[in-house]
Amino acid sequence: MTMEIDAGRVHVRVPATSANLGPGFDALGLALDLHDDVVARANDERGVRIEIAGEGARTVPRDESHLVVRAMRAAFDRLECQPAGITLQCVNRIPHGRGLGSSSAAIVAGVLLARTIVAGGAAALPDVSVLQLAADLEGHPDNVAPCLLGGLCVAWSDNGAIAALRVPIGLAILPVALVPPTRSSTRLARGVLPSQVPHTDATRTAARAALLMAALAGAPGGAGALLAATEDRLHQPYRAASMPESAALVADLRAGGAAAVLSGAGPTVLVLGQDDAEVSRIIAGTPPGWRALALAVDLRGAQVAALREQKINGKT
């Protein structure tokens, strides 16, 4: 089957995400109400032209190595319809290298842009295939699943096949992301993890992950169990030495009763606040140089729209 390029522009809005949520290592993720916007068009002129505003505007590459472009190229390959050129306009709001899913957002945006640009792309690359491709490009599914689906997601792999479920949230939570000025590398953060952990730590963390799902689903008493439910012994203790300020902040917040965790591989700290007063206390205690982002849960996930001379941030 020969696929064809649609000549129009496509706009994708993708949310930030926080993976793990403490004990749900490489499995749980939460979409947050902080978004990147990307507009793309395919053309016959070789190469790429990229405009970037916001996060990473001074450091992100503007060539074929740009992550959105790489994801688009991968999706175009799957669709067997590779355009010569790509024009991108990116408005980035998700902090880069901070554990808030900026790379997953770029990958999801790229795959969805390519799928929409190709006529009949949605049928040739259905949602399950988008999830698989995005997870393959990212290396794990815990961020790409909530970025695609929105809300709280559990994702897993079965012999390499990626699947995900969105879980209804029945507990009122007010996420706060405390973002440090320093960045981290997910690859390096994974490098400090041991190949084995004590069985007692594994069983304790598995129980906490189950408790977290029950609490977030709205089980009676879940609000009071949220602190215990976000305890982790699989990854955060091993990452503490590489991000001591984040580890100390998590410990201090938890000592004060807040359900604080590393967001993904860090160094951002995510707090699952439960009321406005708690959120105000958390923000007031933000360390100097850090940013406090009071966010909501994003329930929509990635959104796609075809553009017909509409504007984004004042530009056509």
Phi, psi and chi 1 to 4 in degrees:
 res  aa     phi    psi   chi1   chi2   chi3   chi4
   1 MET       -  127.3  178.2  179.9  177.2      -
   2 THR   -89.3  125.3  -58.5      -      -      -
   3 MET   -96.5  154.1  -50.3  -66.2  -73.2      -
   4 GLU  -127.5  149.9  -64.9 -177.2   -5.3      -
   5 ILE   -82.3  133.2  -63.5  -67.4      -      -
   6 ASP   -83.2  132.1 -171.0  -34.9      -      -
   7 ALA   -74.9  -10.3      -      -      -      -
   8 GLY   -79.6  171.3      -      -      -      -
   9 ARG   -89.8  151.6  -65.4 -176.0  -54.2  142.3
  10 VAL  -128.0  136.9  177.5      -      -      -
  11 HIS  -114.4  127.6  170.4 -151.5      -      -
  12 VAL  -122.2  133.7  171.9      -      -      -
  13 ARG  -114.7  124.9  167.7  165.8  -79.4 -162.5
  14 VAL  -125.4  140.2  -77.5      -      -      -
  15 PRO   -88.4  156.0   32.5  -35.6      -      -
  16 ALA   -67.3  159.3      -      -      -      -
  17 THR  -141.3  155.2   51.6      -      -      -
  18 SER  -124.4  119.9 -177.7      -      -      -
  19 ALA   -95.9  160.7      -      -      -      -
  20 ASN    79.6  -51.2  -56.4  -32.3      -      -
  21 LEU    54.7   33.8  -54.8  179.8      -      -
  22 GLY    97.9  -98.9      -      -      -      -
  23 PRO   -83.3   -9.1   31.6  -37.3      -      -
  24 GLY   -89.0   53.5      -      -      -      -
  25 PHE   -58.5  123.6 -179.5   63.1      -      -
  26 ASP    61.8   16.2  -86.0    5.9      -      -
  27 ALA  -130.6  -40.6      -      -      -      -
  28 LEU  -102.0  146.3  -60.7 -176.1      -      -
  29 GLY  -153.8  150.9      -      -      -      -
  30 LEU  -129.8  128.6 -175.4   69.4      -      -
  31 ALA   -82.0  139.0      -      -      -      -
  32 LEU  -119.3  151.5  -59.0  170.9      -      -
  33 ASP   -81.5   62.0 -169.0   23.2      -      -
  34 LEU  -143.7  124.3  179.0   68.1      -      -
  35 HIS  -129.1  148.8  -57.8   89.2      -      -
  36 ASP  -100.3  144.4  -74.8   -7.6      -      -
  37 ASP  -117.2  132.9  -74.1  -73.8      -      -
  38 VAL  -133.0  129.9 -173.2      -      -      -
  39 VAL  -114.3  134.2  172.6      -      -      -
  40 ALA  -136.4  151.9      -      -      -      -
  41 ARG  -143.0  139.0 -175.4 -159.1  -61.2  -88.6
  42 ALA   -92.3  147.3      -      -      -      -
  43 ASN  -147.7  176.1   55.4   64.4      -      -
  44 ASP   -91.0   -3.4  -65.3  -31.8      -      -
  45 GLU   -86.7  126.1  -61.0  177.7    7.5      -
  46 ARG   -60.2  144.7  -82.1 -155.4  167.7  -83.9
  47 GLY    95.7 -173.0      -      -      -      -
  48 VAL  -125.7  151.4  -62.0      -      -      -
  49 ARG  -129.5  122.2 -171.7  172.2   72.8 -127.1
  50 ILE  -129.1  129.8  -56.7  173.1      -      -
  51 GLU  -111.4  134.9  -63.0  178.4   15.6      -
  52 ILE  -131.4  131.4  -57.4  171.2      -      -
  53 ALA  -126.9  146.0      -      -      -      -
  54 GLY    93.0 -143.6      -      -      -      -
  55 GLU   -57.6  132.7  -62.3  -76.8  -18.2      -
  56 GLY    76.3    6.7      -      -      -      -
  57 ALA   -59.2  -29.6      -      -      -      -
  58 ARG   -92.1  -14.7  -63.7 -178.1  178.3  179.7
  59 THR  -120.8  -24.0   57.4      -      -      -
  60 VAL   -71.2  136.1  171.8      -      -      -
  61 PRO   -66.4  153.3   23.0  -33.5      -      -
  62 ARG  -118.9   45.0  -73.2  168.4  168.2   79.1
  63 ASP  -139.9 -163.1   55.6   23.2      -      -
  64 GLU   -63.7  -15.7  -69.1  -80.5   -8.7      -
  65 SER   -81.4   -8.5   66.0      -      -      -
  66 HIS   -56.7  133.6 -170.0  -74.7      -      -
  67 LEU   -62.9  -37.4 -170.6   51.4      -      -
  68 VAL   -62.1  -42.8  173.3      -      -      -
  69 VAL   -64.0  -44.2  174.9      -      -      -
  70 ARG   -59.8  -41.2  -74.3  158.7   48.1 -163.4
  71 ALA   -67.4  -39.1      -      -      -      -
  72 MET   -62.0  -45.6  -68.5 -179.2   73.1      -
  73 ARG   -60.9  -40.9  -66.9  -64.7 -166.9 -167.3
  74 ALA   -62.8  -42.3      -      -      -      -
  75 ALA   -68.9  -40.3      -      -      -      -
  76 PHE   -60.2  -37.8  -76.9  134.1      -      -
  77 ASP   -61.5  -44.3  -79.7  -16.6      -      -
  78 ARG   -61.7  -33.7  -65.5  -72.1  179.9   90.9
  79 LEU   -87.2   -2.6  -66.7  165.7      -      -
  80 GLU    54.1   44.5  -61.4 -178.6   -6.7      -
  81 CYS  -152.0   87.6 -172.5      -      -      -
  82 GLN  -104.0  111.5 -169.8   69.0 -110.9      -
  83 PRO   -72.7  158.2   29.1  -35.1      -      -
  84 ALA   -70.5  -42.7      -      -      -      -
  85 GLY  -130.7  158.7      -      -      -      -
  86 ILE  -137.5  134.3  -64.3  171.0      -      -
  87 THR  -112.9  128.8  -60.8      -      -      -
  88 LEU  -124.3  143.2  -74.9 -176.6      -      -
  89 GLN  -126.3  115.1 -179.9 -169.8  -16.8      -
  90 CYS  -114.2  129.6  -54.8      -      -      -
  91 VAL  -116.4  105.2  178.9      -      -      -
  92 ASN  -100.3  127.4  -61.8  -28.0      -      -
  93 ARG  -119.8  -17.2  -57.4  178.3 -174.2   88.0
  94 ILE   -80.5  122.3  -56.1  171.4      -      -
  95 PRO   -57.6  142.3  -24.5   34.7      -      -
  96 HIS   -91.9  140.7  -70.8 -170.7      -      -
  97 GLY    65.1   29.5      -      -      -      -
  98 ARG  -121.4    4.6  -57.2  -58.4 -157.9  -77.0
  99 GLY    83.6   24.7      -      -      -      -
 100 LEU  -116.6   22.8  -73.3  170.1      -      -
 101 GLY    75.2   27.9      -      -      -      -
 102 SER   -64.0  -37.9   61.2      -      -      -
 103 SER   -70.1  -40.0   62.3      -      -      -
 104 SER   -63.4  -39.2  -71.3      -      -      -
 105 ALA   -62.0  -42.5      -      -      -      -
 106 ALA   -64.1  -42.2      -      -      -      -
 107 ILE   -66.2  -47.5  -71.0  168.2      -      -
 108 VAL   -60.9  -43.6  168.6      -      -      -
 109 ALA   -58.5  -46.6      -      -      -      -
 110 GLY   -62.9  -43.8      -      -      -      -
 111 VAL   -65.4  -43.1  173.7      -      -      -
 112 LEU   -69.0  -37.2  -69.1  176.5      -      -
 113 LEU   -60.0  -49.5  -74.3  165.4      -      -
 114 ALA   -62.0  -43.4      -      -      -      -
 115 ARG   -61.0  -37.6 -177.4  177.4   78.8  164.2
 116 THR   -78.3  -33.6  -51.4      -      -      -
 117 ILE   -66.0  -32.2  -75.4  171.1      -      -
 118 VAL   -84.1  125.3  173.1      -      -      -
 119 ALA   -61.2  127.3      -      -      -      -
 120 GLY    78.8   11.4      -      -      -      -
 121 GLY   -64.5  -33.6      -      -      -      -
 122 ALA   -64.9  -33.8      -      -      -      -
 123 ALA   -76.5  -38.2      -      -      -      -
 124 ALA   -76.5  -27.4      -      -      -      -
 125 LEU  -131.0   78.4 -165.2   69.6      -      -
 126 PRO   -67.6  173.7   24.1  -32.4      -      -
 127 ASP   -56.4  -39.8  -70.4  -12.9      -      -
 128 VAL   -63.5  -34.0   63.6      -      -      -
 129 SER   -75.2  -32.9  -61.4      -      -      -
 130 VAL   -62.1  -46.2  170.9      -      -      -
 131 LEU   -59.3  -45.5  174.4   63.6      -      -
 132 GLN   -62.9  -48.2 -178.1   73.3   52.2      -
 133 LEU   -63.7  -44.6  177.3   55.7      -      -
 134 ALA   -62.5  -42.2      -      -      -      -
 135 ALA   -66.8  -38.3      -      -      -      -
 136 ASP   -61.7  -42.3  -71.0  -15.4      -      -
 137 LEU   -69.4  -37.1  -67.6  170.8      -      -
 138 GLU   -79.8  -33.9  175.1   71.3  -21.2      -
 139 GLY   103.7  -12.9      -      -      -      -
 140 HIS  -163.0  155.1   40.4   88.0      -      -
 141 PRO   -99.0   -1.8   34.9  -34.2      -      -
 142 ASP   -68.6  -25.0   48.5   -6.4      -      -
 143 ASN   -93.5  -39.7  -74.6  104.0      -      -
 144 VAL   -67.0  -32.2  -63.1      -      -      -
 145 ALA   -61.9  -54.8      -      -      -      -
 146 PRO   -67.1  -28.7   21.7  -32.4      -      -
 147 CYS   -62.4  -39.8 -174.2      -      -      -
 148 LEU   -75.6  -46.8  -83.1  168.1      -      -
 149 LEU   -96.7  -22.0  -56.4  175.6      -      -
 150 GLY    80.8  165.9      -      -      -      -
 151 GLY    69.2 -151.8      -      -      -      -
 152 LEU   -96.1  127.6  171.8   66.9      -      -
 153 CYS  -129.4  147.2  -69.2      -      -      -
 154 VAL  -115.5  131.2   55.7      -      -      -
 155 ALA  -127.5  150.0      -      -      -      -
 156 TRP  -153.3  167.3   68.5   97.5      -      -
 157 SER  -121.2  136.0  173.3      -      -      -
 158 ASP  -125.5  100.3 -171.6    0.9      -      -
 159 ASN    55.2   40.6  -65.0  -38.3      -      -
 160 GLY    90.5  -15.7      -      -      -      -
 161 ALA   -84.6  124.9      -      -      -      -
 162 ILE   -91.8  136.9  -58.1  -62.6      -      -
 163 ALA  -137.8  158.9      -      -      -      -
 164 ALA  -151.9  149.9      -      -      -      -
 165 LEU  -127.3  138.4  -71.4  176.0      -      -
 166 ARG   -90.2  132.0  177.1  169.2  158.3  171.2
 167 VAL  -108.8  124.8 -178.8      -      -      -
 168 PRO   -60.4  139.5  -21.6   32.5      -      -
 169 ILE   -99.7  119.3  -59.0  175.0      -      -
 170 GLY  -105.6   -5.5      -      -      -      -
 171 LEU  -104.9  130.7  178.1   66.7      -      -
 172 ALA   -70.8  117.8      -      -      -      -
 173 ILE  -127.7  148.3   54.5  173.2      -      -
 174 LEU  -123.2   90.7  -59.3  172.0      -      -
 175 PRO   -67.1  139.7  -16.9   30.6      -      -
 176 VAL  -127.8  123.9 -179.2      -      -      -
 177 ALA  -101.8  123.5      -      -      -      -
 178 LEU  -104.2  108.3  -58.8  174.2      -      -
 179 VAL  -104.8  118.5 -174.5      -      -      -
 180 PRO   -79.7  166.2   31.0  -35.4      -      -
 181 PRO   -74.6  -17.7   24.9  -32.2      -      -
 182 THR   -93.3  152.1   54.6      -      -      -
 183 ARG  -101.8  168.1  -59.8  178.0   55.3  164.8
 184 SER  -139.8  164.0   71.4      -      -      -
 185 SER  -107.7  125.9  161.5      -      -      -
 186 THR   -59.7  -39.5  -61.2      -      -      -
 187 ARG   -61.5  -45.1  179.6  179.7   61.1   82.1
 188 LEU   -68.8  -37.0  -65.6  177.5      -      -
 189 ALA   -65.0  -32.7      -      -      -      -
 190 ARG   -73.9  -28.2  -75.5 -179.1  173.6  -86.9
 191 GLY   -66.0  -21.8      -      -      -      -
 192 VAL   -87.5   -4.4  -58.0      -      -      -
 193 LEU   -79.7  139.3  -59.7 -179.6      -      -
 194 PRO   -74.9  158.4   29.7  -35.2      -      -
 195 SER   -77.0  -20.1   58.4      -      -      -
 196 GLN  -137.9  150.6  -63.5  180.0  -25.6      -
 197 VAL  -129.5  157.0  -63.4      -      -      -
 198 PRO   -59.8  143.0  -24.0   34.1      -      -
 199 HIS   -59.1  -36.8 -171.0  -90.3      -      -
 200 THR   -63.9  -37.5   52.5      -      -      -
 201 ASP   -68.6  -38.7  -73.3   -9.1      -      -
 202 ALA   -65.1  -45.2      -      -      -      -
 203 THR   -68.5  -38.6   53.9      -      -      -
 204 ARG   -63.8  -43.4 -175.7 -179.1 -179.9   93.6
 205 THR   -69.0  -36.7  -56.6      -      -      -
 206 ALA   -61.7  -40.2      -      -      -      -
 207 ALA   -65.7  -39.1      -      -      -      -
 208 ARG   -66.3  -38.1  -66.1  -57.4 -165.7  -90.4
 209 ALA   -63.6  -41.6      -      -      -      -
 210 ALA   -65.0  -40.8      -      -      -      -
 211 LEU   -63.7  -39.3  176.9   60.8      -      -
 212 LEU   -62.5  -43.1  178.0   59.4      -      -
 213 MET   -63.3  -40.9  -63.9  -57.8  -75.8      -
 214 ALA   -65.5  -42.3      -      -      -      -
 215 ALA   -64.4  -47.3      -      -      -      -
 216 LEU   -68.5  -27.1  -68.0  176.3      -      -
 217 ALA   -73.7  -11.3      -      -      -      -
 218 GLY   100.3   20.4      -      -      -      -
 219 ALA   -61.2  144.5      -      -      -      -
 220 PRO   -54.3  133.0  -25.8   34.9      -      -
 221 GLY    83.6    1.2      -      -      -      -
 222 GLY   -62.9  -37.0      -      -      -      -
 223 ALA   -61.3  -41.4      -      -      -      -
 224 GLY   -72.4  -18.8      -      -      -      -
 225 ALA   -94.9   -1.8      -      -      -      -
 226 LEU   -63.9  -35.9 -163.2   57.4      -      -
 227 LEU   -63.8  -50.2  178.2   62.0      -      -
 228 ALA   -63.1  -35.8      -      -      -      -
 229 ALA   -69.0  -20.0      -      -      -      -
 230 THR   -99.8   11.2   49.1      -      -      -
 231 GLU   -72.7  142.5 -179.6 -168.7   -2.5      -
 232 ASP  -138.6  141.7  160.8   70.8      -      -
 233 ARG  -129.3    9.4  -67.1 -170.6  179.3 -178.1
 234 LEU   -92.5  -36.9  -72.1 -173.3      -      -
 235 HIS  -133.5  -38.1   65.9  103.4      -      -
 236 GLN   -63.5  -42.2  -68.4 -177.7  152.7      -
 237 PRO   -60.6  -32.8  -23.9   35.2      -      -
 238 TYR   -79.3  -20.3  -58.2  101.1      -      -
 239 ARG   -92.1   -8.0  -72.2  169.3  165.5  162.7
 240 ALA   -59.3  -41.8      -      -      -      -
 241 ALA   -66.1  -28.8      -      -      -      -
 242 SER   -84.3  -13.5   63.3      -      -      -
 243 MET  -143.3   68.2   48.3 -169.4   77.8      -
 244 PRO   -62.0  -35.5   20.0  -31.9      -      -
 245 GLU   -65.9  -41.3  -67.1 -179.7  -10.8      -
 246 SER   -66.4  -43.2  -62.5      -      -      -
 247 ALA   -62.5  -41.0      -      -      -      -
 248 ALA   -66.1  -38.5      -      -      -      -
 249 LEU   -66.2  -42.6 -178.2   57.1      -      -
 250 VAL   -58.3  -46.1  168.1      -      -      -
 251 ALA   -62.6  -43.6      -      -      -      -
 252 ASP   -64.3  -44.5  -72.0  -13.3      -      -
 253 LEU   -64.3  -42.0  -72.7  165.2      -      -
 254 ARG   -67.8  -34.9  -66.3 -174.7   65.8   81.5
 255 ALA   -62.7  -28.0      -      -      -      -
 256 GLY   -88.9    4.5      -      -      -      -
 257 GLY    96.7    3.2      -      -      -      -
 258 ALA   -88.9  141.2      -      -      -      -
 259 ALA   -81.0   81.1      -      -      -      -
 260 ALA  -105.0  141.4      -      -      -      -
 261 VAL  -144.6  164.1  -61.9      -      -      -
 262 LEU   -70.2  136.6  -77.8 -178.4      -      -
 263 SER   -84.3  112.8 -178.4      -      -      -
 264 GLY    58.7 -130.3      -      -      -      -
 265 ALA   -86.6    7.9      -      -      -      -
 266 GLY    80.2 -177.9      -      -      -      -
 267 PRO   -90.5    2.6   33.4  -35.6      -      -
 268 THR   -62.3  143.2  -69.8      -      -      -
 269 VAL  -105.1  128.0  172.3      -      -      -
 270 LEU  -106.9  132.7 -177.6   77.1      -      -
 271 VAL  -117.7  129.0 -175.6      -      -      -
 272 LEU   -90.9   85.1  -60.2  179.9      -      -
 273 GLY   -70.5  158.0      -      -      -      -
 274 GLN  -121.0   -9.6  -62.6 -168.4   58.7      -
 275 ASP  -158.6  167.5   55.2   50.7      -      -
 276 ASP   -63.3  -35.3  -69.2  -23.2      -      -
 277 ALA   -64.9  -41.8      -      -      -      -
 278 GLU   -65.0  -42.1 -177.8 -179.5   22.7      -
 279 VAL   -60.9  -42.3  168.7      -      -      -
 280 SER   -62.2  -40.4  -64.3      -      -      -
 281 ARG   -65.1  -41.7  -72.2 -165.1  -57.8  -88.7
 282 ILE   -63.6  -46.1  -67.3  165.0      -      -
 283 ILE   -64.6  -39.7  -67.3  174.4      -      -
 284 ALA   -63.7  -28.8      -      -      -      -
 285 GLY   -93.7   12.8      -      -      -      -
 286 THR   -60.3  129.0  -56.8      -      -      -
 287 PRO   -62.4  151.5  -22.7   33.8      -      -
 288 PRO   -56.8  135.6  -24.1   33.6      -      -
 289 GLY    88.0  -13.2      -      -      -      -
 290 TRP   -90.7  157.2  -69.9   49.7      -      -
 291 ARG  -107.0  136.9  -74.5 -176.9  -74.2  167.5
 292 ALA  -106.5  121.2      -      -      -      -
 293 LEU  -114.9  106.8  -55.9  176.3      -      -
 294 ALA   -82.9  115.6      -      -      -      -
 295 LEU  -123.2  166.5  -56.2  168.6      -      -
 296 ALA  -108.9  169.2      -      -      -      -
 297 VAL   -79.0  129.5  175.6      -      -      -
 298 ASP   -83.2  120.2  175.3  -81.5      -      -
 299 LEU  -101.5   -0.3  -63.0  176.0      -      -
 300 ARG  -100.1  -29.3  -58.0 -179.3   68.2 -171.9
 301 GLY    72.6 -162.7      -      -      -      -
 302 ALA   -64.9  135.3      -      -      -      -
 303 GLN  -120.2  136.3  -60.8  -66.1  -59.2      -
 304 VAL  -124.2  138.1 -176.6      -      -      -
 305 ALA  -144.6  137.7      -      -      -      -
 306 ALA   -81.4  136.2      -      -      -      -
 307 LEU  -106.3  138.1  -62.3  178.9      -      -
 308 ARG  -126.9   82.9  -67.7  -65.7 -178.8  -94.1
 309 GLU    58.3   29.5  -60.3  -50.8  -39.4      -
 310 GLN   -80.5  173.3  -64.6  177.3   -0.1      -
 311 LYS  -119.5  148.0  -66.4 -176.7  178.1 -179.2
 312 ILE  -127.2  121.0  173.3  171.5      -      -
 313 ASN    52.8   38.4  -77.7   13.4      -      -
 314 GLY    84.5   -0.4      -      -      -      -
 315 LYS  -114.4  140.7  -63.2 -178.0  179.2  180.0
 316 THR   -86.7      -   56.7      -      -      -
